[in-house]
């Protein structure tokens, strides 16, 4: 039966690949490594992985957690056991059924579930046993489920999958991947194929756009292309901030930190970079509505007699430009001397982040959709591999983060995370700046690309059902 499934899968993939239907082609710089959910790392690989795989749960277009492959689930009274049952008649792209063994295999391969035990209850039901209470657990189950034996039996670029799309062709020139083609009968009434073409540089990518070889591409650079519109969107899973190292004596006074924040008109400062960040749990149902995130005080001025400040940044164009804007404001309004320290971006994490070697750090940090911010702000996370970049240490914040992880009820979590946000707002361990825009250049021949809640780059396809060519 296993051989029959493989044969049918290959035959159907070939038929879909040559089918004369409309296609959408997107250009990418780089090379794909793996689309397995357990292995996909790059932004591009993760995007394709999310198109071809389904998880037990997913986030809808409003950012709400909803079931996907899961039919029903229950949580034990102590919060340690999650029992989840799959929907019936769910199939892999080779026609075989999605069963409990696939969930157990996926958990074994997932770095997020390494400490979680799994028991098979029946062919469609699995019991997950946690070592400690962890209310964000369901959010971990949004990662794609893999077929049992996937990493051992299938090519990581053309795996058996379960999502709305399936890989039907991988074109190579020698060892270099030139194109990956996906097909879906259901994702769009008109456009059935998505092709990702791979290029070696931004210049080559732009040239292909000018020649009409691709319909769209994402880029970190600005391009002027007559036949393309920039449908840029914010990546709300990343926020840039000024992290104030509270172990540094020069930042020990709360009033000074408040003044540093109040002199910055964030909306004007970030006008070309993204949308403003609403605290450590930004633009979520858990964002505290009672906090005023606009702290700008137009009339604030002071003479701090040349007090020294150092902003450390990766030596990259966007960081340098933003640091220069901030330097100019602080030197003008507070009469401080600001030095911008540029460090090698290739070793920045090892030399700067891990050692906490900075006074003020201008940096971008990735966060999850769940409001849990333990690793980012709890006092136990001040040292590597923790991500408490401000060396923040406050008992109220710690307790709120701990209780937020233990509470299963949404209303209780809201109470704890509102308290956490109030403490961050009160003590100013960071000055939150912006969620960065992603430049998404789309041919004028493609219509229907609209605004939506975009947490990651893959969310650009959330409204693909309405795209037309």
N, C-alpha and C positions, 0 to 999 in steps of 0.2 A: 504493500500500500504506500509506503514511504517513497519508493521509486516512481510509482504511478503519479503521486502528487507532484514530484519534481518534474516529471516529463510534461504533465499538463500545464504546470506553472510556466515552463520555458516556452511551450507552444503558444499559450495565451499571450505571454509577454511579447513574443515576436509579432503576433497578429496586431496587437495594440500599437506596437512601434511603427508599423508600416501603414496603419489606418489613415486615410486621407481626411483628417479633421483639422480644425483651426488650432494653432499652437501659440503659446506665449514664451518668448525666449529672454532669459535674464543673464547678463554677463557678471562674471565673478573673477576677482584676482586671486590666484593661488591654486592649490590642488586639494581635492578631497582626500580624507584619510579613512573615515568610517562613519556610516550612518546608524550603527547600532546605538541605541540610547545609552548604553553603558560605556560607550567609547567616544561618542561625538563630543568634541571639545570646541572647535572653532565656531564662530557665528554662522558661517555658511553650512557647515555640516549639521549643526543643531537645527537650523531652519528646515533642511530637507528631512532630517530625522522626525521632526514634529509633523511634517506633511504626510509621512508614510506610516507612522506608528500612532497608536492610541494608548492612553493610560487608563487606569481604573477610574480616574476622575480627570476633569479638565476645568480650565477657566473659560467662561463665556465672554462675549464681546463687552460685557460690563465689568469684567474682572471678578465675577462671582464664581466660587467653586461649586461645580455640579458633577453628577455622575456621568461617566462615559461608558466604559466596559462594565462597570459595576452595576448590579441590579439592586442589591440591598446590602446593608451593613449595620453592625451593632458594635457598641463599645461597652466593655465590662464596667461595673460600678467603680472599680479601682483605677480605671483609665489605662490599664496595661495590656488589655487584649482587644484587638480589633478583628471581628469576624466579617469577611466580605464574600459575597456570592456574585459570580459572574452572570451576566445576561445569557439567556439560552440562544443557541444558533448563531453565535458570533464566529466568524471564519477568518482564517489567515488567507493571504493572497494565493496560496496554492490549493485552497479548498478545504484544508483540514480544520477541525474545530479548535477554538481557543478554550483551553481547559486549565484546571488548577495547577497541573504540573508546570505550565508556562509561567504562572505567577511565582511559583517557588524558585524556578530557574532564574527568573528576572531578579528576585530578591537576593539570590546568591551572588549574582554578578554586579549588583548595584553597590556603589561606594556609599550611597546614602542609607542603605539598609543593612550594613555589615553587622551591626550589633542587635539586629532584630531576628528573633526566632520565627520559623514558619512551620505550621502543621497542616496537612491536607485533611480536610473534613470529608469531602466527597469530590466528585469529578469537577464540580463548579465552585467549590467553597474552600477558602483558605483562612486559617487563623494566624494572625500576626501577634507575636508576644514581645512586648517592649521591656527593656531592662528598667526603665524609669518612665514616669508620666511625661508625655510630650505632646501637647495639644496641636502643634503644627503637623502631626504625623500624616494626616490625610493629604496635605499638600505635597508630601513626598511621593505620593502615589499618582501624581499627574505625569510622572516620567513614563515613557513608552514601555509597554509590556513586550517582551521578546519571546519568540517561540522557543520551546525547550531545545537546547543544543545549537542555537543560532551561531554563537561565536565559533563553535567547533566545525559546523557543517556548511555554513553559507559564506559567500563573499561579502565583506563588510560594505561594499558599494552597491550590491544588488541582492539584498536580503529578502527573505519572505517577510511580509509586513502585514499590517492590519488597518492602516489609516485610509483616508479617502483617496490617496494616491498610491501608486506602486511604481517601482523602478522597472522600466521596460527595456532600457538600453543604456549601456555605458560604452562610449566611443573613445578609443585610445589611438595615439600615435606612438608606437613603442610602449614605453612605460608611462608616458604622459597622458593623463585624462584630458580629453578635449571637450566632451559633452556628456551630461547625464540627463536622460529623458524620463519624465514621469508621466503617468497616464491616469485619468480618473473619468469614470462614467457619470459621476454624480456631483462633483464639486462645482461645476459650472455648466449651464445649459448650452453654452456656445463653445467655450475654449476647453478642449479635452486634454491637451498636452501642455506641460511646463518643461522647457528645456533649460538647463543651466550650462552655459558655456564658460570654459575656464581660460583665463589669459594670464600672461606673465607679469604685467605691469599696468598701472593706471593709464599710461599713455596709450598702450595697446587697447585697453578697454574703451577709452574715449574715441579712438579711431574707429573701432567696430561700431560704436553708436553713430558716428557721423556717416558711416557707410551703410547704415540701415540693417546691420547684421543682427542686432539685438533690439528688444522692445523696452528694456529697462535695465538699470544697474544701481547699486548702492555705492556711495563713495564718501570718503572722509574729506575730499577736496571739493572746491567750488568749480563748476563747469558752466560754460555758456554755450548751449546747444540749441539751435534754432527750432528743431523739431521735437524737443523734449521739455517737459515741465518738471520742476523740482517739487515732488509731493512729499516734502520733508515732514517727519513726524518725531515726537519726543520719545526717547527711550526712558520710560519711567522706572525701569529696573536698575538705573544708574543715577546717582546724584553726585555732583561736584560740590565741594565745600572747602572752607578754610578750617582745618582742624588745628585747634589751639592746644599746644602741648602744656598741660597744666602742671607738669613736673618742672617746667621752666620758670625760674623766679620772676622773669620779666612779665609773665602773664598771670601772676598769682592774684592780682586784685580784680575782683568781680566788676567794679565800676569801670575799670579800664577796658575789660572785655566787652562790657555793654556799650562803651563809647566806640570801640572798633566796629561793632555791629551797626550801631545807630548812624554812623557816618556814611554807610554804603546804601545808596539807592539801588536795590537789587534789580528792580525792573529795568532801569536805564543801563545798569552795568552789564546785564546779560541779554540785551535786546536781540543780538544776532547769534546767540549760543543755544538757547533752549527756553524752557518754561521754568518758572520759579519753583523752588522746593518748599513744601509746607512741613518743615520739621523732619524728624528722623523716621516717621511713618507717614510718608507723603502721599497725598491724593488717593486715599483709601477710605473705605467705610470706617476704618479705625483712626483716621486723622481727627484729632481733637478740634471740634468746631468752635470751642470757646477761646482758643488761643489766636491772638492777632499776630500773623506771621510777617506783617509789614512793620519793621522796627525803625524805619528811616526817620531821622529827625533833621529836617532841612536846616534848621538854625543852629545846630550843634557845632561849636568850634571851641578849641582849647589850645593852649600853648604848653606842650610837654617838654619844651626846652631840648629838643634834639634827642629824645629817647630812641634807642636803637631797636629795630625790629628786623627779623630775617624771615623772608618767605622762601621756602624750599619747593622747587618744582622739577619735574622731569624736563629735560632740555628739548622741548617740543614747541612748535610755533604757537598753537592755541593756548598753551599754558603760559608762555612768555607774554603774549598779548594781554591775557586776563590779569596776570600779575602786575604788569605795567599800569593797567587801569587802576587797580587797587592801590598800588604804591602812590600814584599821583593824588588820589583822594585823601589818603591818610597823611601824606606829607603836607598837603594844602590845609586840611581842616584841623589836624591835631599837632602839626609842627613836629612830627617824628621823622627820624631818618630810617628809611626802609631800604634794605638790601635784598636783591633777588638772587638766590643761590640756585644755579642751574646744575643738575646732576645727570649723569649718563642714564638715559631711559632703559637701556638694556640690563642694567644692574641695579635699577632704582629700588626694587622690592627688597633685594638682598642687602644693599648698602644703606638704605634710608628707612624704608618702612619697617623692616624686621628689627632694626636697631633703635627705632624711634629717634633717629638722628636729625631733629629739626626743632625749630621753635614754632613756626607756623607752616603748615603743610597745605598746599593747594593740590587737591587730588580728587579723583573720581572713585567712588566705592559702589560696588554692586550689592544689591539686596534682593531678598525674595519677596514674592507676593504676600506671603503670610506676614503678619505684623511682628513676629518674633524678631527681636533685635539683640538677643543675648550676646552673640559673638561680636557684635559691633560696639556694645556699650557697657556690658557688665564689667565690674572691677577685676574679675579673674581673667579677663581677656586683654589685659594691658600689655602682656608680653607675647611674642611670637609663639604659636601661630594665631593667637587672638587678633581681632581687628579693631580693638578699642584704640583708635589712632590718636585720641586726645588724652590718653592716660586718665580717663575720667573715673572717679571713685566717690560714689555717693550712695549711702545706705538706702535711701528711699527709692532710688532708681534700681538698685540691685534687687530689692524686695519686689518691686513691681514687675521686673523682668522675670524673676523666678516664679511669681504667682501667675503671670501671664502664660507661662509654659505649662503650668499645672491645671489651669482652668479649661474645661471642655466647653462650657456654656459661653456663647458669644457675648451675652450681656456682661458676664463676669470678666471676660477678657477685655471688653471695652473699658471697664472700670480701671483695671490694672494698667492698661496701656495708655489711658488718658493721664493717669498719675505719672507714668514714666515720661510722657511728652512734656508735662508741666515742669518736671524737674530739669529736663534738658533746656527748656526755654528759660528757666529761672537762673541756671548756673552758667549758661553760654560756653559750653566746651567746644562749640563749633559755630561757624557762620555758614548757613546753608545757602547755596547759590542757585544751581540750575540742574534740571534734567536735560541732557544734551539732545540736540536735534540730530537725526540721521538723515542724510541727503539721499533721497530716493528719486532718481531721474527716470521718468516714464514717458514713452513716446506719445505724441499727440494722437496717434492712431488707437491707443488704448483708453477707453473711457470707463467710468464707474468706480475709479479709485477714490475713496472718500476718507473722511476723518473717522477715527475709531480710537478706542483705548489701547494704546500700544505700550506694552511693558517691555517686550524684547523685539529684536529685529524681525523675528518670525511672524509677529503679529501683523505685519504688512499684508498678509494673505487672509486676514480675518473676514474681509468682505469680498473675497475672490469670486464668490457666487454671482456678484453683480457686475463683474468686469466684462467688457465687450471689446471686440476688435473688428 
